[in-house]
Structures are given as structure tokens and as C-alpha cells.
Amino acid sequence: MINTVGVPKEIKTAEHRVAMTPDGVREFERLGVQVYVETGAGEGASIHDADYVAAGATIVPTAADAWAQQMVVKVKEPKAEEFGFLRPDLTLFTYLHLAAYPAVAEALLASRCAALAYETVQLPGGALPLLAPMSEVAGRLAPQMGAHYLERHNGGRGVLMGGAPGVQPAKVVVLGAGNVGWNSAWIAAGMEAEVVLFDKNLDRLRLRWVDQINKGRIVTLASNRGAIERNLADADLVIGAVLVAGGRAPVVVSDDMVRGMKKGAVIVDVAVDQGGCIETIHETTHNDPVYELHGVLHYAVGNMPGAVPATSTQALTNATLPYTLVCHPALAATSIKALVQAAREKPGQLNYSSAGSGTGTHLAMEMFKSMASVNIVRIPYKGTGPAVNELLGLSFDQFTRAVVLPQGEFARFLHDKPADRQDLLAQLLGLDVYARVAQRARAVLLDAAAGLRRGG
């Protein structure tokens, strides 16, 4: 049972965000959960220790004190000097971006902690609710940073984004029309630049109403190598905004394409924290954000929203707080009981739609899926059936009949190949990790299981 939460100070270079605001502390205090904040953790975001104390938090002098709590909430992935704080009985909730930081993945596996990455929490329609706010901030920052480095004294071509009467504006090419790309295109267009927005998903371009809203101010093009190459040749600013949820960003701009760009042009690769979508990119920091290669300036800061910590801290915690709160058994109980009731009313049909759309219900489903470290730390566990019996008092058949995870292929596999389903479930759930998370709310789970058994 999670009764304490730690909030350490971020130690990534020039990272000034903090994972919890005083309002979040008050919400945890209401549930009887004590929050321990490392001294100075919020200073970069203009939140002082006294603000946390007034909300009910305890200020602790060291990172070790904050990391010693049952659950730790952070903004960025653990750095090497923090690996020693990882342990089996820890629940960690933060951005992990393991595709770009394999050493972090190895450390998490070795520690056997239960780690949930903000960027992999996914809603039924594919939306990423905890990644979206920082994607929006980074997207809006990208043209601002690009405009800064286009100035001649900063190494750029000396081009003004909006041009001047009788003078052509800067040409901005945005690769990807997701949250980052759309926000980048919108801000660049607001700066009066000529904007070209690429995406391989034409429906995404249509659904964001780019053409209707902007009436030609943002040109939309289907993404392919030839079209990208032609547009990069005369671009002043290129913004990389390609995302593959939970995986490495694909490289869509080759070394040769960069060589073909104008001297003094600028690249801002927002996807660098997922490996980058520009072949010539490597991660930089706020202290040393750009480098020149082939005559082109490359901006590749992996934590761009850290440049505006007051704004981005509020945006991030607005999204993450409901999810961190549901980790508390008092709220998880309500959510899990709702799942039980839905299972009784619609046996074999329990999914996000039938169980409801609230954050609590979503997190309860995540206890069977994402929170068990799917796409984060997979620890295959043999003998899934006995583990389910031990934890829930349910047979494996009862479990799979009651809970159909919202993954069509998985459901079909269970139906078509019942003999093999235990191993598959183990791989999907990483039940070894799930078991440790569940044990902290064992009474809640057993109560829910009893209700499920009574419902047949």
C-alpha cells in the first residue's frame, strides 16, 4: 500500500521542471499520503519550499530521502547517479524514453522496480494523455528556438521568420503532424512564415483541419522521400516532430539531405529524446544547445520544455496528477470495483468502453496492462495461472473470461489458442512486476476478486 511519495530534484542538465506542485501535495494529503519533497526541487519552476510546506509536504535535505519513499514521481528518466536509488519495492512514475536511453532500461531491469513511463500511457483511441502536454509545449517552442538561431549573430542565415513588406518570409518545413508538429506549424504560421507540414497519415492532416482552418497558410504534403528532399533544399528551418509511441523515431532526413540544405539553415529535432528523426542529429543540452554540421545549425535539446519550467510544470502536473492519485488504494478500490461490476454485467466484454472512460477506470485497466510495465520493463514470468490464483483467488479461465484486454489480436489469440495463452499473457502483463504492484493493494484486489466470484 502506497502511503508515501517522494519528489526528488531533477538533475538533468538545465532541467528546472518539478513533478508535483503544491496543489498535488494537497490532493495526496487529503488521501492520507505523505509527500516528501527534496529541498529546492521546485525553485526552477518558481515554487519554493515554503509553498510545499504550506500545502502539507515535508521538505527533505537529500535526494536519497526523496527516493526512499514507496512511490517516486519525476519528470525525466533517472540519470546514472540515480540508478543506485532503484530497488524492487519502488514504484517509479516519470518519462523514461527508453528507446533513446538503453542504459536506463538495463538499470530498471536490474533493479526489478515497477516503472511506469508517462509517454506509454495510452487511451483506447491511441492518444497519449501524459505525453501530449509536453509535446504541445515543445512544439510551440520549436519555431521560437529556430527563429532565434536563424539570426545572423547566432550563426544562422539572418532570416526573419515573417519577412518584411516586399521580402519573402522564412520557409519552415515541419516533419510530422502530431501534437508537436501541429503546434510547431501553428506557431510558425502565426510568425508569418511560409509553412509546409508533412505527414504520411493523410487522415491526420484532414482531422486536424489544417487546410480548412489555415486556408493555405500551412501547406500540407504527403510524406515521401522525394517531396521531403525537394522542400528541404530551400528550407530555412526544419522541425523534426516524428513520433513512434514507445519506440525509436524513424530517420526521415538523411545525411545527404542535410548536405543539400542552405548554409546557415537551422534544424530543430524535437524527436531527439526518442533517438531523433534526422540522421545527423545527436542530443545536446540547454547549456550548449547547438552545433554546426554541413553548414547547418542543429538544435537537439532532449528536454526542450525545461526551458520554460513554470509553464511546463503546470501543464505536466495537470495531466499526471489524476494518474498518480489513482495509484492510491482508496481510489484504486473504487475503480477496480467498477471493473468488477462491469464484468458481472457484461461477462467477457470488459474493456475501456464497457467499464467507463474515467481516469480511475483507465488506471484500473492499466493495473492489468500498462502499469504492469508493458512497453516499459518486460520481465516474462512463467506460471501465470498460479500467480493469478494466489493474488486474486481466481482461476486463469475466470480471469480471462472476466477481463478482455482492449487488444484485438490478443483477444483472438486467447480464443483460438487457449493452450498457449498463459505464456502470452505473461509477456503482455509482465506479471512478476504486476504482482509486486498488486501486493501493495492486496486487500483491495482480494475484495474486488471476491465480488467477481460472487458474480459468477
N, C-alpha and C positions, 0 to 999 in steps of 0.2 A: 504494500500500500504506500503510495507516494504522499509523504507528509512534508517534505522539504524540497525546495527548488533553489538551485544556485544560478547566479548570473555573473559570470566572470567578465573581466575587461577584455575586449578584443585586442589581440597583439599583432595581427597582420599589419604590414606597413601602412601607415596613414589611414587605418580603419577606425573611424570615430563613431560608428553606429553602436547601439546597445540593444540587446534582445528583449528588454522589458522596460516599460515606462512605469511611473508611479501608479497610473490607473490600473495597470496589470497587477501590480502588487496588491492593490485594494481588492481586486476580484479574488485573488488567491487567499487573502486574509479572511474574506467572507466565508471561504470553504474550510478554514482552519489549517491552511497550508502556510508554513513559514517560508519566507523568501529571504535568501542571503545574497546580498549584492557586494561584489568586490569594490572597495573604495575607489572612487574616480571612474567607475565603469561608464557613467553617463555624461561625464564632463564634456566630451567631444560633441555630444548632441544637445548641449546646454541644459542637461538635467543634473542637478547637484545632489550630493549625498544627503543633504538635509531634506530634499524633496522626497527621496525614497524613505527616509526615516519617518517623515510626516505621514506617509501612506501606510506605514506599518512594517517596513522591511528592516532587517538587521544588516548593518554595514560590517563587512569582514575585511581584515587587513591584507589578505593574500589571495592569490588565485587558487592555491591549494584548498583554502577554506571554502571557496565557492564551488569548486569541483568536487568537494567531499559530499555534496548533497545527493539525494536519491535521483533527482532529475536535474539536468543542466540544460539551460536554453542559451543558445549562442546565435551569432549572426553568420560567421564564416566558419569554414572547416577547421578542425584542430591543426595547429602547427606542430612541427616535430617536438618542440619543447613542451607541448601539452600532452603528447602521447602517453606519458607516464601517469596521467590522471585517469586514463581509460581503465575500466575494470568490469568484471562480469555483472555486478549488481547495479550498474549505471544505466539510466535511460538518457540518451543524448538527442536533442531536438535542435537542428541547425541546417544551414545549407552545407552540402557535402561536395557536390560536383566531382564525384569520384572518377569520371572519365578523364578529367584533367589532372587529377591528383591520385595516382595509383598507390602512392606510399600511404596515403590516408586510409584507403581501402584495406591495405595489408595490416595497418595498425588496428583498425576496427575488428578485423577478423581475429587477429591475435589476442585482443583483449576480451572478445566474446561479449561486449556490451550490446545493449539493444539500441540501435541508432536509427532515427527516422529523419530522412532528408526532406527539407521543405520542398525542394524542387521536384520531388517524385510523388507528392500527394496529388492525386488526380481525381477529378469528378467524373461521373458517368459519361458526360459528353466530350471528355478529353481535356477540359480546362484544367489549368494548374493554378489553383487559387492562392498558393503561398509563393509562387514564383512571379505571378502577374504584377504585384505592386512594384517590385524592384525592376522588372522588365520595363514597366512604364517609366520609372524614373531614369533608368539607363538610356532608354530610347529618347527621352526628352533632352538628356544631357549630351547625347552624341553629336547633334548638329552644333550645339553650343561649343563643345570642345573642338570640333572640326573647324568652326569659324575662327576660333582663337588661333589655331595653328596654321590656318591659311594666311594669317597676317605675316607680312614680309619679315618683320623683326623677330618672329618666332620660327622662321625657317620655311614658311610657305610661299605660295606664288604671289601673294599680295593681292588677293581677290576678295572683294566684298560680297557676301552672300547675296544680298539683294541688288547688286549692281548700282547703277545710277541712271538718271534720265539719258537715254541715248546710248547706254552701255549695257552689254549683256551681263546678266547675273551669273553667279556660280552655278555649275551643274553638279547636282548631288545624286549619286546612284545608291539606292538602298536595296540590299540583298536580303529578302525575306519580309513577308507581310504579316508576321505575328505581332505580339504585343510590342516588342522592341521596334520592329520595322515600321509598323503603322505609326507609332508615336514619333519616331525619327522623321518619317516623311511629313507628318502633320506639322511638326515644329519647323522643319526646313522650309516647307511651303509658306509658313507664317513669316519666315525671314525673307520672303520674296525670292527664294532660289528657284531654279529650274530643277524639278524633282522627277526622277524615274524610279519606280518601285517595282522590283522583281519578285515573283514567287512562282513556284512550279504548280501550286494549287490554285487554279483559276477561280474556284468557288470561294476561296478565302478572299481574293481580290474583290469578288462581287459582293460577298456577305458583309464586308467592311464598308460597302457603299463608297469606295474611293472615287469612282468615276462620277457617281451622282452628286456626292457632297462637294467635291472639289472642282467639278466641271472642267476637267482638263488641266487644272493647275498641277495635279500629280498624274504623270503618265504611268500607266500600268502595263507591264510586259510579262509574257510568259518566260519563265527562266529556262534558258538553254545556253550552252557554251558560246555559240556564235553571237547571240544577242548580248550576252554579258561582255564579251570581248570587245564588240564594237562600241558599246557605251562607255566602257572603262577608258578607252583610248582618249576621249576628250572630257573625262570627268575631272572636276576639281576636288571633290570629296566623295569617298566611297565609305559606306557604313555597312559593316557585316552584321547581320541580325538573323543568322540561321540557327535554328534550334532543333535538336532531336531529343525529346524528353528522356532524361536519364542516361543518354549516350553521348558519344563524341560528335561534335558538329562536323558535317562533311566539308571537305575543302572544295570550294566552288570557284576560287580565284587562284590560278596557277602562278608560279614564278614568272613565266613568260608574259602573262597578262600584266603583272606589276611592272615588268621592264618596259612594257608598251605604254604605260601611263605618262602623263605630262610631268616634267620636272617641277618639284615643289607642290605637287598634289598631296593630299592627305588621306590616309586610311584610318578609320576608327573601327576596330573589330570588337564589337560588344560580345561576340561569341567566344572570346579568348578564354573565359573561365570554363568552357566546355571543349577546349582544345583549339578553338579558332577555325574560321572558315576561309582564311587567307593563308596560302602556303608559306608566305614569307613572315608570318607573324610569330612572335614569342612574347610571353607575358612581361609586362612592365609594372611599375608601381607609381603611386601618386607623387613620390619624391623624384622620380626620374621617368616620366611618362612616355617619352617619345624617342625613337631612333630613326635614322635615315638608312634606307636600303634602296638601291637602284634609283636614287634621286627622289624617292617618295618618302614622306614622313609617315611613320607607323605609330599610332596611339593604341596601346594594348593593355590598359589597366584592368586587372581582373576584378576589382571591386569598385566600379565606377560610382555607384550610389553613395559610397563612403565619402565622396567629395561634398555631398550636401546632407550631412548626417541628421540635422534637425528635421528636415522634410522626410528623409527616407526611413528614419527610425519610427516616426509616427505611421507612415504608410505600411511598413513591415509589421509592426506590432498590432495594428488594426486587423490585419489578416491572420496573424498567427495566434493571437490570444484565445479565440474560441477553441482552437485545436489543442492548445496546451492545457486549457481548463478541463477539457473532456478526458484528459489522462487521469484526472482525479476520480476515484471510485464512486464518490457521491453522485457525480454527473454521469459516469460510465454506467452506473446501475440503471438509471432511467433509460439510457439509450439501449442497453442490452435487453432490458425487459421489453422495450418497444419491439426489438427484433424478435424476441420470443413470441410476443403476441401476434406479430405479423406471420411468423412461421406456423402458428396454430391456425390462423385464419386462411392461409394460403400455403399449405404444405408443398414443399419442393419448388416454390416460386419466390423465395425470399431474395430480393435484390434491392438496389437503391430505390427503384420506383415503388415497389410494394411496401417497403419499410418506411418510406418517407424521405424527405430531402433535407432535413435539418442537419446542422453541423454535428450534433451529438450522434445521430443515427449514422452519419457518414463515418465518424470516428469509430463507432462500434463495429461497423463493417471492416474498418481498417485493422481492428484487432485480429480479424481472420485473414487479412490480406496485407496492406501496406505496412502497418505498424509492426508486423512480424518480420520486417526487413526485406520484403520483396523489392527487388531492384536496388537494394542498398547493401545489405550484407547477407548473402545466401549461405546458410550452413545446412546442407541437406541432412536430414535426420531419419534414419531407418526406424521402422516400427511405429509409424504414425498412429495406427489404430489404438494400440495400448496407451499411448500418451494421451489421446483424446479421452479414452475411458478413465484414466487416472485423474485428469483435470476436471472433466465435465460429468463423469458418470454416464456418458452416452456411448453407445456403440458407434463404430465408424459409419455403418449404414444409416443410423439415426441422424448422425451429424450431416452426412452428405445429402440426405433427403430434406433435412430442415433448412440447410443453408446452401443455396446455389449461388456461387460467386458470379459477379457480373462479367464473365468472360466466356463468350460463346464456345470457343474451341475447348476450353476446359470442361464445360458442362457436357459437350458432346463426347469428349473423351471418357468422362465418368460413365456415361450411358452406354457407350459402345465397347469399352474395355475395362470392365469392373475389376478384373484380376490385377491390373497394373495401376490402379488409381492411387494406392497408398503411396507409392514412390513419387508419383506426380504431385500429389498433394504436399508431400514433404518438401519437394523442390519449390513449389509455389509459395508455401507458407513459411518455410524455414522454421519448422515447429519448435526446434530447440530454443530459438530466440523467443518465439511466441510463448512458450511455456514459462520462461523466466518473467516475461512481462505479465502474464496472466496470474502468476503466483502472488504478485503484489496486490491483486484484487481478487484473491481466491474466493472469498466469501461471496462477492458479487457474482462471480461466474457460477459458483455452485448453486446459488439461489436462482439464477437465470436458468440453469440446466434443470433444476427441479421443476420449474414452471413448464419447461419444454416437455419433460417426461410426462407431467400430468396432462398435457395437451395431446398426448399420444404420438 
